[in-house]
Amino acid sequence: MADLDSVQALTFDVFGTVVDWRRSIIREGEVLGRAKGLTVDWAKFADTWRGLYQPMLSRVRNGELPWTKLDTLHRMSLDRLLVDFGIAGLSEAEIDHLNRAWHRLDPWPDAVEGLTRLRRRFILATCSNGNVAMMVDMARRAGLPWDAILGAETARHYKPLPEAYLITAELLGLRPEQCMMVAAHNGDLAAAAGCGLRTAFVPRPEEHGPGQNTDLAPRRDYDAVAKDFVDLALKLGC
Protein backbone atom coordinates (compact mmCIF):
# COMPACT_ATOMS: atom_id res chain seq x y z
CA MET A 1 0.00 0.00 0.00
CA ALA A 2 1.37 3.38 -1.02
CA ASP A 3 0.71 6.69 0.77
CA LEU A 4 -2.77 7.56 -0.50
CA ASP A 5 -3.65 10.55 1.69
CA SER A 6 -3.96 12.81 -1.36
CA VAL A 7 -6.53 10.58 -3.10
CA GLN A 8 -10.01 12.11 -3.02
CA ALA A 9 -11.87 10.11 -5.67
CA LEU A 10 -12.04 6.54 -6.87
CA THR A 11 -12.87 6.06 -10.54
CA PHE A 12 -14.07 2.65 -11.59
CA ASP A 13 -13.98 0.47 -14.62
CA VAL A 14 -17.45 -1.09 -14.67
CA PHE A 15 -17.70 -4.04 -17.10
CA GLY A 16 -16.06 -6.97 -15.38
CA THR A 17 -14.82 -4.95 -12.42
CA VAL A 18 -18.15 -3.89 -10.87
CA VAL A 19 -20.63 -6.04 -12.78
CA ASP A 20 -20.65 -9.62 -14.03
CA TRP A 21 -21.44 -9.03 -17.69
CA ARG A 22 -20.99 -12.65 -18.85
CA ARG A 23 -23.47 -14.38 -16.56
CA SER A 24 -25.88 -11.49 -16.98
CA ILE A 25 -25.90 -11.72 -20.78
CA ILE A 26 -26.26 -15.51 -20.59
CA ARG A 27 -29.25 -15.03 -18.27
CA GLU A 28 -30.86 -12.54 -20.64
CA GLY A 29 -30.32 -14.87 -23.59
CA GLU A 30 -31.81 -17.83 -21.77
CA VAL A 31 -34.93 -15.83 -20.90
CA LEU A 32 -35.32 -14.82 -24.53
CA GLY A 33 -34.63 -18.35 -25.71
CA ARG A 34 -37.36 -19.83 -23.52
CA ALA A 35 -39.84 -17.18 -24.64
CA LYS A 36 -39.10 -17.62 -28.35
CA GLY A 37 -38.17 -21.29 -28.51
CA LEU A 38 -34.58 -20.59 -29.54
CA THR A 39 -31.80 -23.16 -29.26
CA VAL A 40 -28.63 -21.12 -28.81
CA ASP A 41 -25.36 -21.60 -26.94
CA TRP A 42 -25.84 -18.46 -24.89
CA ALA A 43 -22.42 -18.68 -23.25
CA LYS A 44 -20.79 -18.65 -26.67
CA PHE A 45 -23.15 -15.87 -27.72
CA ALA A 46 -22.14 -13.73 -24.71
CA ASP A 47 -18.45 -14.35 -25.28
CA THR A 48 -18.71 -13.57 -28.98
CA TRP A 49 -20.65 -10.36 -28.34
CA ARG A 50 -18.06 -9.22 -25.83
CA GLY A 51 -15.32 -10.29 -28.22
CA LEU A 52 -16.57 -7.69 -30.72
CA TYR A 53 -16.34 -4.93 -28.10
CA GLN A 54 -12.72 -3.86 -28.50
CA PRO A 55 -12.74 -4.11 -32.31
CA MET A 56 -15.79 -1.81 -32.40
CA LEU A 57 -14.16 0.67 -30.02
CA SER A 58 -11.04 0.61 -32.16
CA ARG A 59 -13.08 1.74 -35.17
CA VAL A 60 -14.00 4.86 -33.22
CA ARG A 61 -10.52 5.39 -31.79
CA ASN A 62 -8.86 5.21 -35.20
CA GLY A 63 -11.40 7.49 -36.88
CA GLU A 64 -13.07 4.87 -39.05
CA LEU A 65 -16.30 5.75 -37.27
CA PRO A 66 -17.23 9.14 -35.81
CA TRP A 67 -17.93 9.33 -32.09
CA THR A 68 -20.51 6.59 -31.49
CA LYS A 69 -21.92 5.64 -28.11
CA LEU A 70 -21.56 2.09 -26.86
CA ASP A 71 -25.28 1.28 -27.13
CA THR A 72 -25.05 1.88 -30.87
CA LEU A 73 -21.83 -0.12 -31.21
CA HIS A 74 -23.42 -2.99 -29.28
CA ARG A 75 -26.40 -2.90 -31.65
CA MET A 76 -24.13 -3.02 -34.68
CA SER A 77 -22.46 -6.10 -33.21
CA LEU A 78 -25.78 -7.66 -32.24
CA ASP A 79 -27.17 -7.34 -35.77
CA ARG A 80 -24.18 -9.34 -36.96
CA LEU A 81 -24.56 -11.94 -34.20
CA LEU A 82 -28.23 -12.56 -34.97
CA VAL A 83 -27.18 -13.63 -38.46
CA ASP A 84 -24.13 -15.62 -37.34
CA PHE A 85 -26.11 -17.54 -34.69
CA GLY A 86 -29.14 -18.06 -36.94
CA ILE A 87 -31.49 -16.17 -34.63
CA ALA A 88 -34.57 -15.10 -36.56
CA GLY A 89 -38.13 -14.06 -35.90
CA LEU A 90 -37.42 -11.29 -33.37
CA SER A 91 -39.32 -8.04 -33.55
CA GLU A 92 -37.50 -4.72 -33.49
CA ALA A 93 -38.68 -4.24 -29.90
CA GLU A 94 -37.28 -7.64 -28.91
CA ILE A 95 -33.94 -6.92 -30.57
CA ASP A 96 -33.74 -3.56 -28.83
CA HIS A 97 -34.58 -5.18 -25.49
CA LEU A 98 -31.80 -7.73 -26.01
CA ASN A 99 -29.36 -4.96 -26.93
CA ARG A 100 -30.24 -3.18 -23.72
CA ALA A 101 -29.33 -6.28 -21.71
CA TRP A 102 -26.08 -4.38 -21.09
CA HIS A 103 -28.17 -1.92 -19.04
CA ARG A 104 -29.30 -4.78 -16.77
CA LEU A 105 -26.01 -6.35 -15.68
CA ASP A 106 -25.80 -7.84 -12.20
CA PRO A 107 -23.16 -6.58 -9.76
CA TRP A 108 -20.57 -8.88 -8.26
CA PRO A 109 -21.69 -10.01 -4.77
CA ASP A 110 -19.27 -7.66 -2.97
CA ALA A 111 -19.86 -4.62 -5.18
CA VAL A 112 -22.68 -2.75 -3.46
CA GLU A 113 -21.38 -3.31 0.07
CA GLY A 114 -17.84 -2.41 -0.89
CA LEU A 115 -18.82 0.71 -2.83
CA THR A 116 -21.06 1.87 0.00
CA ARG A 117 -18.16 1.61 2.44
CA LEU A 118 -15.72 3.29 0.07
CA ARG A 119 -18.13 6.19 -0.42
CA ARG A 120 -17.78 7.11 3.26
CA ARG A 121 -14.34 8.50 2.46
CA PHE A 122 -14.08 8.95 -1.30
CA ILE A 123 -16.00 10.41 -4.22
CA LEU A 124 -17.07 7.47 -6.41
CA ALA A 125 -17.34 7.89 -10.17
CA THR A 126 -17.49 5.61 -13.15
CA CYS A 127 -14.68 5.74 -15.69
CA SER A 128 -16.28 3.32 -18.12
CA ASN A 129 -16.62 2.97 -21.84
CA GLY A 130 -20.35 2.52 -21.26
CA ASN A 131 -22.55 5.47 -22.22
CA VAL A 132 -24.27 7.57 -19.58
CA ALA A 133 -27.78 6.14 -20.00
CA MET A 134 -26.41 2.61 -19.73
CA MET A 135 -24.48 3.42 -16.54
CA VAL A 136 -27.49 5.17 -14.99
CA ASP A 137 -29.85 2.29 -15.72
CA MET A 138 -27.34 -0.22 -14.41
CA ALA A 139 -26.77 1.78 -11.23
CA ARG A 140 -30.46 2.22 -10.48
CA ARG A 141 -31.21 -1.47 -11.04
CA ALA A 142 -28.25 -2.76 -9.05
CA GLY A 143 -28.09 -0.08 -6.35
CA LEU A 144 -24.59 1.13 -7.26
CA PRO A 145 -23.97 4.30 -5.22
CA TRP A 146 -22.09 6.47 -7.71
CA ASP A 147 -21.57 10.17 -7.06
CA ALA A 148 -20.95 10.81 -10.76
CA ILE A 149 -21.34 9.01 -14.09
CA LEU A 150 -18.26 9.85 -16.13
CA GLY A 151 -15.97 8.17 -18.63
CA ALA A 152 -15.96 7.72 -22.38
CA GLU A 153 -19.17 9.50 -23.37
CA THR A 154 -18.45 12.60 -21.29
CA ALA A 155 -14.84 12.63 -22.52
CA ARG A 156 -15.75 11.67 -26.10
CA HIS A 157 -12.82 9.26 -26.06
CA TYR A 158 -12.75 5.54 -25.36
CA LYS A 159 -10.31 4.02 -22.90
CA PRO A 160 -7.41 3.44 -22.97
CA LEU A 161 -6.93 6.82 -24.69
CA PRO A 162 -5.55 9.30 -22.13
CA GLU A 163 -8.44 11.73 -22.52
CA ALA A 164 -10.87 9.24 -20.96
CA TYR A 165 -8.92 9.32 -17.69
CA LEU A 166 -7.78 12.94 -17.71
CA ILE A 167 -11.15 14.50 -18.53
CA THR A 168 -12.78 12.32 -15.86
CA ALA A 169 -10.40 13.76 -13.26
CA GLU A 170 -10.86 17.28 -14.63
CA LEU A 171 -14.65 17.06 -14.40
CA LEU A 172 -14.30 16.07 -10.75
CA GLY A 173 -12.17 19.18 -10.20
CA LEU A 174 -9.17 17.06 -9.28
CA ARG A 175 -5.64 16.50 -10.45
CA PRO A 176 -4.94 13.03 -11.87
CA GLU A 177 -2.92 12.01 -8.82
CA GLN A 178 -5.91 12.82 -6.62
CA CYS A 179 -7.88 10.07 -8.37
CA MET A 180 -7.43 6.34 -8.04
CA MET A 181 -8.50 4.11 -10.92
CA VAL A 182 -10.00 0.82 -9.75
CA ALA A 183 -10.11 -2.01 -12.27
CA ALA A 184 -9.81 -5.75 -12.76
CA HIS A 185 -7.80 -5.27 -15.95
CA ASN A 186 -4.07 -4.68 -16.04
CA GLY A 187 -4.21 -2.82 -19.33
CA ASP A 188 -6.75 -0.32 -18.03
CA LEU A 189 -4.67 0.37 -14.94
CA ALA A 190 -1.46 0.72 -16.92
CA ALA A 191 -3.10 3.36 -19.10
CA ALA A 192 -4.48 5.20 -16.06
CA ALA A 193 -1.09 5.12 -14.33
CA GLY A 194 0.47 6.54 -17.48
CA CYS A 195 -1.84 9.54 -17.07
CA GLY A 196 -0.78 10.08 -13.47
CA LEU A 197 -3.71 8.42 -11.68
CA ARG A 198 -3.16 6.20 -8.69
CA THR A 199 -4.25 2.59 -9.24
CA ALA A 200 -5.97 -0.28 -7.45
CA PHE A 201 -6.21 -3.81 -8.84
CA VAL A 202 -9.19 -5.98 -7.87
CA PRO A 203 -9.12 -9.30 -9.76
CA ARG A 204 -12.30 -10.86 -11.11
CA PRO A 205 -11.13 -14.39 -11.96
CA GLU A 206 -14.61 -15.46 -13.13
CA GLU A 207 -15.24 -12.56 -15.51
CA HIS A 208 -14.65 -14.66 -18.62
CA GLY A 209 -16.02 -17.89 -17.20
CA PRO A 210 -14.21 -21.14 -16.44
CA GLY A 211 -10.72 -21.35 -17.77
CA GLN A 212 -10.02 -17.62 -17.61
CA ASN A 213 -6.28 -17.06 -17.94
CA THR A 214 -6.04 -13.27 -18.12
CA ASP A 215 -5.90 -10.61 -15.39
CA LEU A 216 -5.69 -13.17 -12.61
CA ALA A 217 -2.90 -11.27 -10.85
CA PRO A 218 -1.33 -7.80 -10.92
CA ARG A 219 1.33 -7.34 -13.57
CA ARG A 220 2.95 -4.30 -11.96
CA ASP A 221 3.24 -2.52 -8.62
CA TYR A 222 -0.13 -0.85 -8.10
CA ASP A 223 -0.90 1.49 -5.23
CA ALA A 224 -3.36 -1.05 -3.84
CA VAL A 225 -4.26 -4.67 -4.53
CA ALA A 226 -7.37 -6.22 -2.97
CA LYS A 227 -9.32 -9.44 -3.38
CA ASP A 228 -12.68 -7.62 -3.72
CA PHE A 229 -14.30 -4.24 -2.98
CA VAL A 230 -14.90 -4.99 0.70
CA ASP A 231 -11.23 -5.85 1.08
CA LEU A 232 -10.34 -2.66 -0.81
CA ALA A 233 -12.47 -0.63 1.59
CA LEU A 234 -10.65 -2.18 4.54
CA LYS A 235 -7.27 -1.45 2.99
CA LEU A 236 -8.24 2.16 2.28
CA GLY A 237 -9.51 2.71 5.82
CA CYS A 238 -13.23 2.71 5.08
Long-range contacts (C-beta under 8 A, 24 or more apart in sequence): 1-223, 1-224, 1-235, 2-198, 2-223, 2-224, 4-180, 4-198, 4-223, 4-224, 4-236, 6-177, 6-178, 7-122, 7-177, 7-178, 7-179, 7-180, 7-198, 8-122, 8-123, 8-172, 8-174, 8-178, 8-179, 9-122, 9-123, 9-124, 9-125, 9-169, 9-172, 9-174, 9-178, 9-179, 9-180, 10-118, 10-122, 10-123, 10-124, 10-125, 10-179, 10-180, 10-181, 10-182, 10-200, 11-125, 11-126, 11-127, 11-150, 11-165, 11-168, 11-169, 11-172, 11-179, 11-180, 11-181, 11-182, 11-192, 11-197, 12-124, 12-125, 12-126, 12-127, 12-128, 12-181, 12-182, 12-183, 13-127, 13-128, 13-159, 13-181, 13-182, 13-183, 13-184, 13-185, 13-188, 14-126, 14-128, 14-130, 14-135, 14-138, 15-105, 15-128, 15-129, 15-130, 16-184, 16-185, 16-204, 16-207, 17-182, 17-183, 17-184, 17-185, 17-202, 17-204, 18-107, 18-108, 18-111, 18-115, 18-144, 19-105, 19-106, 19-107, 19-108, 19-111, 19-138, 19-142, 20-105, 20-106, 20-107, 20-108, 20-204, 20-206, 20-207, 21-46, 21-50, 21-102, 21-105, 21-207, 22-46, 22-47, 22-50, 22-207, 22-208, 22-209, 23-106, 24-101, 24-104, 24-105, 24-106, 25-49, 25-50, 25-101, 25-102, 25-105, 27-106, 28-98, 28-101, 28-104, 29-98, 29-101, 32-94, 32-98, 36-89, 36-90, 36-94, 38-87, 40-85, 40-87, 43-209, 45-81, 45-85, 47-208, 47-209, 48-81, 48-84, 48-85, 49-74, 49-77, 49-78, 49-81, 52-77, 52-80, 52-81, 53-77, 57-129, 57-158, 60-158, 61-157, 61-158, 61-161, 67-156, 69-131, 69-153, 70-102, 70-129, 70-130, 70-131, 70-134, 70-152, 70-153, 71-99, 71-100, 71-102, 71-131, 71-133, 71-134, 74-99, 74-102, 75-99, 100-137, 102-130, 102-134, 102-138, 103-133, 103-134, 103-137, 103-138, 103-141, 104-137, 104-138, 104-141, 105-138, 105-142, 106-142, 107-142, 107-143, 107-144, 108-204, 108-228, 108-229, 110-228, 110-229, 110-230, 111-142, 111-144, 111-229, 112-142, 112-143, 112-144, 112-145, 113-229, 113-230, 114-228, 114-229, 114-230, 114-231, 114-232, 114-233, 115-144, 115-145, 115-146, 115-229, 116-145, 117-229, 117-230, 117-233, 117-238, 118-229, 118-232, 118-233, 118-236, 118-238, 119-145, 119-147, 120-238, 121-236, 121-237, 121-238, 122-180, 122-236, 122-238, 123-147, 123-148, 123-172, 124-148, 125-149, 125-150, 125-168, 125-172, 126-150, 126-151, 127-151, 127-159, 127-164, 127-165, 127-168, 127-181, 127-192, 128-152, 128-159, 129-158, 129-159, 129-164, 148-172, 159-188, 159-191, 160-187, 160-188, 160-190, 160-191, 162-191, 162-194, 162-195, 165-191, 165-192, 165-195, 165-197, 166-195, 169-197, 180-223, 180-224, 182-232, 184-215, 185-215, 186-215, 186-218, 186-219, 186-220, 189-220, 189-222, 190-219, 190-220, 193-220, 193-222, 198-223, 199-223, 199-224, 200-224, 200-225, 200-226, 200-232, 201-225, 201-226, 202-226, 202-227, 202-228, 202-229, 202-231, 202-232, 203-227
